[in-house]
Amino acid sequence: MKNLVSRFVKDESGATAIEYGLIAAGISVAIITAVNGIGGKLSTSFGKISTDLKTTP
């Protein structure tokens, strides 16, 4: 029983999986932030282009 507990304490595979999960979450937050910023700029640009096309004879 003591051997089983000591192996469980020394096992770090779960900690590594959690670390990879946190890294993936951080990367996804960065991507979402970048896409939202670019999306807003694109929307503004296309809105301006649309307005310019409607007013040009």
PQR file with spaces between the fields and no chain letter, atoms N, CA, C, O and H, PARSE charges and radii, in Angstrom:
ATOM       1  N    MET     1       0.834   -1.193    0.000 -0.4000 1.5000
ATOM       2  CA   MET     1       0.000    0.000    0.000 -0.0000 2.0000
ATOM       3  C    MET     1       0.875    1.252    0.000  0.5500 1.7000
ATOM       4  O    MET     1       0.588    2.222   -0.701 -0.5500 1.4000
ATOM       5  N    LYS     2       1.944    1.218    0.794 -0.4000 1.5000
ATOM       6  CA   LYS     2       2.852    2.357    0.867 -0.0000 2.0000
ATOM       7  C    LYS     2       3.517    2.598   -0.489  0.5500 1.7000
ATOM       8  O    LYS     2       3.716    3.744   -0.891 -0.5500 1.4000
ATOM       9  H    LYS     2       2.177    0.429    1.364  0.4000 1.0000
ATOM      10  N    ASN     3       3.858    1.519   -1.191 -0.4000 1.5000
ATOM      11  CA   ASN     3       4.462    1.612   -2.515 -0.0000 2.0000
ATOM      12  C    ASN     3       3.491    2.250   -3.510  0.5500 1.7000
ATOM      13  O    ASN     3       3.899    3.062   -4.341 -0.5500 1.4000
ATOM      14  H    ASN     3       3.696    0.587   -0.864  0.4000 1.0000
ATOM      15  N    LEU     4       2.231    1.892   -3.431 -0.4000 1.5000
ATOM      16  CA   LEU     4       1.208    2.443   -4.314 -0.0000 2.0000
ATOM      17  C    LEU     4       1.053    3.943   -4.100  0.5500 1.7000
ATOM      18  O    LEU     4       0.954    4.694   -5.071 -0.5500 1.4000
ATOM      19  H    LEU     4       1.900    1.232   -2.756  0.4000 1.0000
ATOM      20  N    VAL     5       1.031    4.390   -2.860 -0.4000 1.5000
ATOM      21  CA   VAL     5       0.896    5.812   -2.541 -0.0000 2.0000
ATOM      22  C    VAL     5       2.121    6.587   -3.023  0.5500 1.7000
ATOM      23  O    VAL     5       1.983    7.686   -3.560 -0.5500 1.4000
ATOM      24  H    VAL     5       1.112    3.781   -2.072  0.4000 1.0000
ATOM      25  N    SER     6       3.303    6.035   -2.840 -0.4000 1.5000
ATOM      26  CA   SER     6       4.515    6.734   -3.272 -0.0000 2.0000
ATOM      27  C    SER     6       4.567    6.848   -4.793  0.5500 1.7000
ATOM      28  O    SER     6       5.021    7.869   -5.311 -0.5500 1.4000
ATOM      29  H    SER     6       3.415    5.142   -2.404  0.4000 1.0000
ATOM      30  N    ARG     7       4.113    5.824   -5.523 -0.4000 1.5000
ATOM      31  CA   ARG     7       4.062    5.924   -6.985 -0.0000 2.0000
ATOM      32  C    ARG     7       3.053    6.974   -7.425  0.5500 1.7000
ATOM      33  O    ARG     7       3.300    7.712   -8.380 -0.5500 1.4000
ATOM      34  H    ARG     7       3.745    4.995   -5.103  0.4000 1.0000
ATOM      35  N    PHE     8       1.919    7.046   -6.736 -0.4000 1.5000
ATOM      36  CA   PHE     8       0.892    8.042   -7.069 -0.0000 2.0000
ATOM      37  C    PHE     8       1.413    9.457   -6.860  0.5500 1.7000
ATOM      38  O    PHE     8       1.134   10.338   -7.674 -0.5500 1.4000
ATOM      39  H    PHE     8       1.719    6.447   -5.961  0.4000 1.0000
ATOM      40  N    VAL     9       2.153    9.693   -5.801 -0.4000 1.5000
ATOM      41  CA   VAL     9       2.697   11.016   -5.503 -0.0000 2.0000
ATOM      42  C    VAL     9       3.755   11.418   -6.527  0.5500 1.7000
ATOM      43  O    VAL     9       3.846   12.587   -6.902 -0.5500 1.4000
ATOM      44  H    VAL     9       2.379    8.978   -5.140  0.4000 1.0000
ATOM      45  N    LYS    10       4.554   10.452   -6.979 -0.4000 1.5000
ATOM      46  CA   LYS    10       5.627   10.743   -7.933 -0.0000 2.0000
ATOM      47  C    LYS    10       5.125   10.881   -9.366  0.5500 1.7000
ATOM      48  O    LYS    10       5.837   11.428  -10.208 -0.5500 1.4000
ATOM      49  H    LYS    10       4.480    9.502   -6.674  0.4000 1.0000
ATOM      50  N    ASP    11       3.922   10.404   -9.666 -0.4000 1.5000
ATOM      51  CA   ASP    11       3.388   10.450  -11.030 -0.0000 2.0000
ATOM      52  C    ASP    11       3.067   11.889  -11.411  0.5500 1.7000
ATOM      53  O    ASP    11       2.254   12.538  -10.752 -0.5500 1.4000
ATOM      54  H    ASP    11       3.343    9.960   -8.981  0.4000 1.0000
ATOM      55  N    GLU    12       3.698   12.394  -12.469 -0.4000 1.5000
ATOM      56  CA   GLU    12       3.512   13.779  -12.904 -0.0000 2.0000
ATOM      57  C    GLU    12       2.815   13.878  -14.258  0.5500 1.7000
ATOM      58  O    GLU    12       2.747   14.968  -14.824 -0.5500 1.4000
ATOM      59  H    GLU    12       4.359   11.867  -13.005  0.4000 1.0000
ATOM      60  N    SER    13       2.304   12.791  -14.784 -0.4000 1.5000
ATOM      61  CA   SER    13       1.680   12.830  -16.110 -0.0000 2.0000
ATOM      62  C    SER    13       0.417   13.684  -16.103  0.5500 1.7000
ATOM      63  O    SER    13       0.132   14.352  -17.097 -0.5500 1.4000
ATOM      64  H    SER    13       2.360   11.905  -14.324  0.4000 1.0000
ATOM      65  N    GLY    14      -0.332   13.683  -15.036 -0.4000 1.5000
ATOM      66  CA   GLY    14      -1.521   14.530  -14.957 -0.0000 2.0000
ATOM      67  C    GLY    14      -1.168   16.002  -14.917  0.5500 1.7000
ATOM      68  O    GLY    14      -1.866   16.824  -15.511 -0.5500 1.4000
ATOM      69  H    GLY    14      -0.100   13.140  -14.229  0.4000 1.0000
ATOM      70  N    ALA    15      -0.091   16.345  -14.223 -0.4000 1.5000
ATOM      71  CA   ALA    15       0.342   17.734  -14.153 -0.0000 2.0000
ATOM      72  C    ALA    15       0.773   18.230  -15.526  0.5500 1.7000
ATOM      73  O    ALA    15       0.512   19.380  -15.879 -0.5500 1.4000
ATOM      74  H    ALA    15       0.476   15.678  -13.741  0.4000 1.0000
ATOM      75  N    THR    16       1.425   17.383  -16.296 -0.4000 1.5000
ATOM      76  CA   THR    16       1.844   17.764  -17.638 -0.0000 2.0000
ATOM      77  C    THR    16       0.636   18.007  -18.530  0.5500 1.7000
ATOM      78  O    THR    16       0.628   18.956  -19.315 -0.5500 1.4000
ATOM      79  H    THR    16       1.638   16.449  -16.010  0.4000 1.0000
ATOM      80  N    ALA    17      -0.371   17.175  -18.423 -0.4000 1.5000
ATOM      81  CA   ALA    17      -1.585   17.356  -19.217 -0.0000 2.0000
ATOM      82  C    ALA    17      -2.271   18.665  -18.865  0.5500 1.7000
ATOM      83  O    ALA    17      -2.774   19.362  -19.746 -0.5500 1.4000
ATOM      84  H    ALA    17      -0.364   16.405  -17.786  0.4000 1.0000
ATOM      85  N    ILE    18      -2.293   19.000  -17.594 -0.4000 1.5000
ATOM      86  CA   ILE    18      -2.899   20.263  -17.164 -0.0000 2.0000
ATOM      87  C    ILE    18      -2.109   21.444  -17.705  0.5500 1.7000
ATOM      88  O    ILE    18      -2.698   22.439  -18.127 -0.5500 1.4000
ATOM      89  H    ILE    18      -1.884   18.434  -16.878  0.4000 1.0000
ATOM      90  N    GLU    19      -0.788   21.349  -17.698 -0.4000 1.5000
ATOM      91  CA   GLU    19       0.046   22.424  -18.235 -0.0000 2.0000
ATOM      92  C    GLU    19      -0.220   22.632  -19.719  0.5500 1.7000
ATOM      93  O    GLU    19      -0.355   23.766  -20.179 -0.5500 1.4000
ATOM      94  H    GLU    19      -0.309   20.541  -17.355  0.4000 1.0000
ATOM      95  N    TYR    20      -0.296   21.528  -20.471 -0.4000 1.5000
ATOM      96  CA   TYR    20      -0.595   21.649  -21.897 -0.0000 2.0000
ATOM      97  C    TYR    20      -1.987   22.247  -22.117  0.5500 1.7000
ATOM      98  O    TYR    20      -2.189   23.028  -23.047 -0.5500 1.4000
ATOM      99  H    TYR    20      -0.186   20.607  -20.097  0.4000 1.0000
ATOM     100  N    GLY    21      -2.925   21.888  -21.281 -0.4000 1.5000
ATOM     101  CA   GLY    21      -4.266   22.457  -21.379 -0.0000 2.0000
ATOM     102  C    GLY    21      -4.266   23.955  -21.132  0.5500 1.7000
ATOM     103  O    GLY    21      -4.956   24.701  -21.828 -0.5500 1.4000
ATOM     104  H    GLY    21      -2.761   21.254  -20.526  0.4000 1.0000
ATOM     105  N    LEU    22      -3.499   24.398  -20.148 -0.4000 1.5000
ATOM     106  CA   LEU    22      -3.405   25.834  -19.865 -0.0000 2.0000
ATOM     107  C    LEU    22      -2.720   26.583  -21.006  0.5500 1.7000
ATOM     108  O    LEU    22      -3.118   27.698  -21.342 -0.5500 1.4000
ATOM     109  H    LEU    22      -2.939   23.792  -19.583  0.4000 1.0000
ATOM     110  N    ILE    23      -1.705   25.982  -21.597 -0.4000 1.5000
ATOM     111  CA   ILE    23      -1.044   26.611  -22.739 -0.0000 2.0000
ATOM     112  C    ILE    23      -2.015   26.727  -23.909  0.5500 1.7000
ATOM     113  O    ILE    23      -2.084   27.774  -24.553 -0.5500 1.4000
ATOM     114  H    ILE    23      -1.382   25.075  -21.324  0.4000 1.0000
ATOM     115  N    ALA    24      -2.762   25.670  -24.190 -0.4000 1.5000
ATOM     116  CA   ALA    24      -3.740   25.698  -25.275 -0.0000 2.0000
ATOM     117  C    ALA    24      -4.819   26.746  -25.018  0.5500 1.7000
ATOM     118  O    ALA    24      -5.245   27.434  -25.946 -0.5500 1.4000
ATOM     119  H    ALA    24      -2.706   24.819  -23.667  0.4000 1.0000
ATOM     120  N    ALA    25      -5.259   26.873  -23.778 -0.4000 1.5000
ATOM     121  CA   ALA    25      -6.263   27.881  -23.442 -0.0000 2.0000
ATOM     122  C    ALA    25      -5.712   29.288  -23.646  0.5500 1.7000
ATOM     123  O    ALA    25      -6.414   30.160  -24.157 -0.5500 1.4000
ATOM     124  H    ALA    25      -4.912   26.315  -23.025  0.4000 1.0000
ATOM     125  N    GLY    26      -4.469   29.512  -23.254 -0.4000 1.5000
ATOM     126  CA   GLY    26      -3.853   30.830  -23.448 -0.0000 2.0000
ATOM     127  C    GLY    26      -3.710   31.182  -24.916  0.5500 1.7000
ATOM     128  O    GLY    26      -3.960   32.320  -25.315 -0.5500 1.4000
ATOM     129  H    GLY    26      -3.898   28.803  -22.839  0.4000 1.0000
ATOM     130  N    ILE    27      -3.311   30.216  -25.714 -0.4000 1.5000
ATOM     131  CA   ILE    27      -3.178   30.456  -27.157 -0.0000 2.0000
ATOM     132  C    ILE    27      -4.536   30.746  -27.780  0.5500 1.7000
ATOM     133  O    ILE    27      -4.651   31.637  -28.622 -0.5500 1.4000
ATOM     134  H    ILE    27      -3.108   29.292  -25.390  0.4000 1.0000
ATOM     135  N    SER    28      -5.559   30.012  -27.381 -0.4000 1.5000
ATOM     136  CA   SER    28      -6.889   30.241  -27.945 -0.0000 2.0000
ATOM     137  C    SER    28      -7.436   31.609  -27.553  0.5500 1.7000
ATOM     138  O    SER    28      -8.108   32.251  -28.359 -0.5500 1.4000
ATOM     139  H    SER    28      -5.466   29.289  -26.697  0.4000 1.0000
ATOM     140  N    VAL    29      -7.165   32.066  -26.340 -0.4000 1.5000
ATOM     141  CA   VAL    29      -7.598   33.410  -25.935 -0.0000 2.0000
ATOM     142  C    VAL    29      -6.893   34.470  -26.779  0.5500 1.7000
ATOM     143  O    VAL    29      -7.512   35.455  -27.179 -0.5500 1.4000
ATOM     144  H    VAL    29      -6.618   31.544  -25.685  0.4000 1.0000
ATOM     145  N    ALA    30      -5.610   34.276  -27.050 -0.4000 1.5000
ATOM     146  CA   ALA    30      -4.866   35.222  -27.882 -0.0000 2.0000
ATOM     147  C    ALA    30      -5.419   35.250  -29.303  0.5500 1.7000
ATOM     148  O    ALA    30      -5.552   36.320  -29.897 -0.5500 1.4000
ATOM     149  H    ALA    30      -5.107   33.475  -26.724  0.4000 1.0000
ATOM     150  N    ILE    31      -5.741   34.084  -29.849 -0.4000 1.5000
ATOM     151  CA   ILE    31      -6.295   34.020  -31.201 -0.0000 2.0000
ATOM     152  C    ILE    31      -7.662   34.688  -31.260  0.5500 1.7000
ATOM     153  O    ILE    31      -7.943   35.438  -32.195 -0.5500 1.4000
ATOM     154  H    ILE    31      -5.633   33.215  -29.366  0.4000 1.0000
ATOM     155  N    ILE    32      -8.512   34.428  -30.279 -0.4000 1.5000
ATOM     156  CA   ILE    32      -9.849   35.032  -30.254 -0.0000 2.0000
ATOM     157  C    ILE    32      -9.744   36.549  -30.159  0.5500 1.7000
ATOM     158  O    ILE    32     -10.488   37.264  -30.830 -0.5500 1.4000
ATOM     159  H    ILE    32      -8.284   33.819  -29.519  0.4000 1.0000
ATOM     160  N    THR    33      -8.831   37.043  -29.337 -0.4000 1.5000
ATOM     161  CA   THR    33      -8.647   38.486  -29.199 -0.0000 2.0000
ATOM     162  C    THR    33      -8.185   39.101  -30.516  0.5500 1.7000
ATOM     163  O    THR    33      -8.687   40.150  -30.920 -0.5500 1.4000
ATOM     164  H    THR    33      -8.226   36.463  -28.792  0.4000 1.0000
ATOM     165  N    ALA    34      -7.245   38.461  -31.180 -0.4000 1.5000
ATOM     166  CA   ALA    34      -6.737   38.978  -32.457 -0.0000 2.0000
ATOM     167  C    ALA    34      -7.823   38.966  -33.529  0.5500 1.7000
ATOM     168  O    ALA    34      -7.954   39.927  -34.287 -0.5500 1.4000
ATOM     169  H    ALA    34      -6.838   37.609  -30.851  0.4000 1.0000
ATOM     170  N    VAL    35      -8.593   37.900  -33.599 -0.4000 1.5000
ATOM     171  CA   VAL    35      -9.648   37.796  -34.608 -0.0000 2.0000
ATOM     172  C    VAL    35     -10.734   38.840  -34.357  0.5500 1.7000
ATOM     173  O    VAL    35     -11.250   39.430  -35.306 -0.5500 1.4000
ATOM     174  H    VAL    35      -8.486   37.119  -32.983  0.4000 1.0000
ATOM     175  N    ASN    36     -11.083   39.071  -33.112 -0.4000 1.5000
ATOM     176  CA   ASN    36     -12.085   40.098  -32.812 -0.0000 2.0000
ATOM     177  C    ASN    36     -11.588   41.478  -33.207  0.5500 1.7000
ATOM     178  O    ASN    36     -12.358   42.275  -33.745 -0.5500 1.4000
ATOM     179  H    ASN    36     -10.664   38.591  -32.341  0.4000 1.0000
ATOM     180  N    GLY    37     -10.331   41.778  -32.956 -0.4000 1.5000
ATOM     181  CA   GLY    37      -9.777   43.075  -33.328 -0.0000 2.0000
ATOM     182  C    GLY    37      -9.742   43.269  -34.832  0.5500 1.7000
ATOM     183  O    GLY    37     -10.116   44.326  -35.340 -0.5500 1.4000
ATOM     184  H    GLY    37      -9.706   41.131  -32.520  0.4000 1.0000
ATOM     185  N    ILE    38      -9.293   42.246  -35.539 -0.4000 1.5000
ATOM     186  CA   ILE    38      -9.232   42.319  -37.005 -0.0000 2.0000
ATOM     187  C    ILE    38     -10.641   42.369  -37.589  0.5500 1.7000
ATOM     188  O    ILE    38     -10.883   43.085  -38.560 -0.5500 1.4000
ATOM     189  H    ILE    38      -8.989   41.387  -35.126  0.4000 1.0000
ATOM     190  N    GLY    39     -11.564   41.620  -37.009 -0.4000 1.5000
ATOM     191  CA   GLY    39     -12.940   41.610  -37.501 -0.0000 2.0000
ATOM     192  C    GLY    39     -13.594   42.975  -37.406  0.5500 1.7000
ATOM     193  O    GLY    39     -14.315   43.381  -38.318 -0.5500 1.4000
ATOM     194  H    GLY    39     -11.367   41.039  -36.220  0.4000 1.0000
ATOM     195  N    GLY    40     -13.359   43.675  -36.336 -0.4000 1.5000
ATOM     196  CA   GLY    40     -13.914   45.023  -36.188 -0.0000 2.0000
ATOM     197  C    GLY    40     -13.352   45.987  -37.216  0.5500 1.7000
ATOM     198  O    GLY    40     -14.083   46.805  -37.775 -0.5500 1.4000
ATOM     199  H    GLY    40     -12.774   43.346  -35.595  0.4000 1.0000
ATOM     200  N    LYS    41     -12.054   45.893  -37.467 -0.4000 1.5000
ATOM     201  CA   LYS    41     -11.423   46.758  -38.467 -0.0000 2.0000
ATOM     202  C    LYS    41     -11.932   46.427  -39.872  0.5500 1.7000
ATOM     203  O    LYS    41     -12.181   47.330  -40.671 -0.5500 1.4000
ATOM     204  H    LYS    41     -11.460   45.228  -37.013  0.4000 1.0000
ATOM     205  N    LEU    42     -12.084   45.139  -40.172 -0.4000 1.5000
ATOM     206  CA   LEU    42     -12.600   44.747  -41.478 -0.0000 2.0000
ATOM     207  C    LEU    42     -14.033   45.215  -41.683  0.5500 1.7000
ATOM     208  O    LEU    42     -14.395   45.665  -42.770 -0.5500 1.4000
ATOM     209  H    LEU    42     -11.882   44.406  -39.523  0.4000 1.0000
ATOM     210  N    SER    43     -14.836   45.108  -40.650 -0.4000 1.5000
ATOM     211  CA   SER    43     -16.221   45.564  -40.742 -0.0000 2.0000
ATOM     212  C    SER    43     -16.282   47.054  -41.038  0.5500 1.7000
ATOM     213  O    SER    43     -17.077   47.494  -41.868 -0.5500 1.4000
ATOM     214  H    SER    43     -14.541   44.743  -39.767  0.4000 1.0000
ATOM     215  N    THR    44     -15.447   47.825  -40.364 -0.4000 1.5000
ATOM     216  CA   THR    44     -15.400   49.263  -40.601 -0.0000 2.0000
ATOM     217  C    THR    44     -14.934   49.557  -42.024  0.5500 1.7000
ATOM     218  O    THR    44     -15.501   50.418  -42.697 -0.5500 1.4000
ATOM     219  H    THR    44     -14.801   47.467  -39.690  0.4000 1.0000
ATOM     220  N    SER    45     -13.919   48.856  -42.480 -0.4000 1.5000
ATOM     221  CA   SER    45     -13.386   49.064  -43.830 -0.0000 2.0000
ATOM     222  C    SER    45     -14.424   48.723  -44.891  0.5500 1.7000
ATOM     223  O    SER    45     -14.624   49.496  -45.828 -0.5500 1.4000
ATOM     224  H    SER    45     -13.458   48.157  -41.933  0.4000 1.0000
ATOM     225  N    PHE    46     -15.087   47.578  -44.759 -0.4000 1.5000
ATOM     226  CA   PHE    46     -16.093   47.202  -45.741 -0.0000 2.0000
ATOM     227  C    PHE    46     -17.298   48.136  -45.693  0.5500 1.7000
ATOM     228  O    PHE    46     -17.910   48.407  -46.726 -0.5500 1.4000
ATOM     229  H    PHE    46     -14.924   46.950  -43.999  0.4000 1.0000
ATOM     230  N    GLY    47     -17.639   48.622  -44.523 -0.4000 1.5000
ATOM     231  CA   GLY    47     -18.720   49.604  -44.429 -0.0000 2.0000
ATOM     232  C    GLY    47     -18.381   50.882  -45.168  0.5500 1.7000
ATOM     233  O    GLY    47     -19.235   51.452  -45.849 -0.5500 1.4000
ATOM     234  H    GLY    47     -17.141   48.402  -43.684  0.4000 1.0000
ATOM     235  N    LYS    48     -17.148   51.337  -45.043 -0.4000 1.5000
ATOM     236  CA   LYS    48     -16.709   52.543  -45.749 -0.0000 2.0000
ATOM     237  C    LYS    48     -16.704   52.303  -47.257  0.5500 1.7000
ATOM     238  O    LYS    48     -17.146   53.160  -48.021 -0.5500 1.4000
ATOM     239  H    LYS    48     -16.455   50.874  -44.491  0.4000 1.0000
ATOM     240  N    ILE    49     -16.213   51.160  -47.683 -0.4000 1.5000
ATOM     241  CA   ILE    49     -16.198   50.835  -49.110 -0.0000 2.0000
ATOM     242  C    ILE    49     -17.620   50.772  -49.656  0.5500 1.7000
ATOM     243  O    ILE    49     -17.889   51.272  -50.748 -0.5500 1.4000
ATOM     244  H    ILE    49     -15.853   50.464  -47.061  0.4000 1.0000
ATOM     245  N    SER    50     -18.522   50.166  -48.909 -0.4000 1.5000
ATOM     246  CA   SER    50     -19.916   50.077  -49.337 -0.0000 2.0000
ATOM     247  C    SER    50     -20.536   51.458  -49.476  0.5500 1.7000
ATOM     248  O    SER    50     -21.247   51.731  -50.444 -0.5500 1.4000
ATOM     249  H    SER    50     -18.303   49.759  -48.022  0.4000 1.0000
ATOM     250  N    THR    51     -20.271   52.317  -48.524 -0.4000 1.5000
ATOM     251  CA   THR    51     -20.811   53.678  -48.578 -0.0000 2.0000
ATOM     252  C    THR    51     -20.227   54.440  -49.769  0.5500 1.7000
ATOM     253  O    THR    51     -20.951   55.152  -50.464 -0.5500 1.4000
ATOM     254  H    THR    51     -19.693   52.096  -47.738  0.4000 1.0000
ATOM     255  N    ASP    52     -18.926   54.293  -50.007 -0.4000 1.5000
ATOM     256  CA   ASP    52     -18.280   54.956  -51.137 -0.0000 2.0000
ATOM     257  C    ASP    52     -18.853   54.463  -52.468  0.5500 1.7000
ATOM     258  O    ASP    52     -19.042   55.257  -53.389 -0.5500 1.4000
ATOM     259  H    ASP    52     -18.337   53.714  -49.443  0.4000 1.0000
ATOM     260  N    LEU    53     -19.130   53.164  -52.577 -0.4000 1.5000
ATOM     261  CA   LEU    53     -19.685   52.634  -53.816 -0.0000 2.0000
ATOM     262  C    LEU    53     -21.111   53.120  -54.052  0.5500 1.7000
ATOM     263  O    LEU    53     -21.512   53.343  -55.195 -0.5500 1.4000
ATOM     264  H    LEU    53     -18.977   52.519  -51.828  0.4000 1.0000
ATOM     265  N    LYS    54     -21.866   53.282  -52.990 -0.4000 1.5000
ATOM     266  CA   LYS    54     -23.251   53.746  -53.135 -0.0000 2.0000
ATOM     267  C    LYS    54     -23.301   55.221  -53.532  0.5500 1.7000
ATOM     268  O    LYS    54     -24.220   55.632  -54.240 -0.5500 1.4000
ATOM     269  H    LYS    54     -21.540   53.100  -52.062  0.4000 1.0000
ATOM     270  N    THR    55     -22.345   56.012  -53.098 -0.4000 1.5000
ATOM     271  CA   THR    55     -22.367   57.452  -53.390 -0.0000 2.0000
ATOM     272  C    THR    55     -21.665   57.793  -54.698  0.5500 1.7000
ATOM     273  O    THR    55     -21.829   58.900  -55.211 -0.5500 1.4000
ATOM     274  H    THR    55     -21.598   55.678  -52.522  0.4000 1.0000
ATOM     275  N    THR    56     -20.882   56.862  -55.249 -0.4000 1.5000
ATOM     276  CA   THR    56     -20.190   57.122  -56.515 -0.0000 2.0000
ATOM     277  C    THR    56     -21.135   56.872  -57.669  0.5500 1.7000
ATOM     278  O    THR    56     -21.754   55.810  -57.735 -0.5500 1.4000
ATOM     279  H    THR    56     -20.748   55.963  -54.833  0.4000 1.0000
ATOM     280  N    PRO    57     -21.266   57.850  -58.605 -0.5600 1.5000
ATOM     281  CA   PRO    57     -22.195   57.666  -59.726  0.2800 2.0000
ATOM     282  C    PRO    57     -21.750   56.612  -60.709  0.5500 1.7000
ATOM     283  O    PRO    57     -22.440   56.359  -61.697 -0.5500 1.4000
